[in-house]
Amino acid sequence: MGYAILSTWKMSFQGVCEASCLLKDHASAGDAAVRCIQCTEDNPAFVSVGYGGLPDENGRVFLDGGFMDGDTLKFGAVGALEGFRSPVAIARSLKDSNFNNFLVGKGAEAYAEAAGFEKRDNLTPESRARYLKDKGKTQNLFSYDGHDTICALALDENGSMCAGVSTSGLYLKKAGRLGDSPVIGSGFYADSAIGAAAATGVGEEIMKGVLSFRAVMYLRSGMTPMQAAETAVRELKEDLANRLGRTSSISLIVLGNDGTFGVGTTIEFPFAYASDTEPPTLYLANAGSDGRTVITRVEDPATVTQD
Ligand code: GLY
């Protein structure tokens, strides 16, 4: 069986390169997905995840992460976590208990410290300067004004799948706010017997559609990854338009258990993919007509300005 890794945004490209090398060397889907995400968590140039992440309304960086093992359906998640290097690694470690899989705030931090996870002050001088410039501007924030989640979906050569996510969440968010990312079913979902999905965009809207689980259920009903991603995003977009009179920035990646991928999006959305038959490749997805998504291969990454 082949392997595949699919991840959100241009910022994931280096991580997809490293993850695909691991998968080629017979690593597990979980190890590959976590490596993919940690490349971004550790890079302060990417301002919406991990080190150098976007501060909340009080100028503090609180991180969210989630992980699901598609073989066992076990999951772990952390929310509103301050002062640690890798929310996705902490989330992954929480999946093996029968209880207490989703920890937030001080409880999550106490767990991470007791379990020996690496600590780190994620507020860099650059993220503090950004906060000082923008603080108080909470009323007109839009998700993609510098806010997005890294999601990684992996399939290994044994047919095991997983989903992992990590984000600093909405810029200048209220203290204690959680988005979709650490919420199983909304931000991420994986079932090795079917496929995996993960979302990025406005968490409050993504949760209304329970978007990742919805896409995996569409896969289960026989849709291709592309059909499942497009349908899930189109339906949520229509529901938001009809009931609330608005559209939102939402993107969804879907990986089938055969390694094929699909994407649904309401905006221009770069993503990265690699498999046993395809080298790491950057793609650009755009919302087309009739709820379809138009995907183009990016020949020159420098032409994609959005991380
Ligand atoms: N999608 C991430 C968030 O809304 O926090």
Boltz pocket constraint, residues with backbone or C-beta under 6 A from the ligand:
constraints:
  - pocket:
      binder: B
      contacts: [[A, 148], [A, 149], [A, 167], [A, 168], [A, 169], [A, 170], [A, 178], [A, 179], [A, 180], [A, 181], [A, 199], [A, 200], [A, 201], [A, 202], [A, 203], [A, 204]]
      max_distance: 6.0
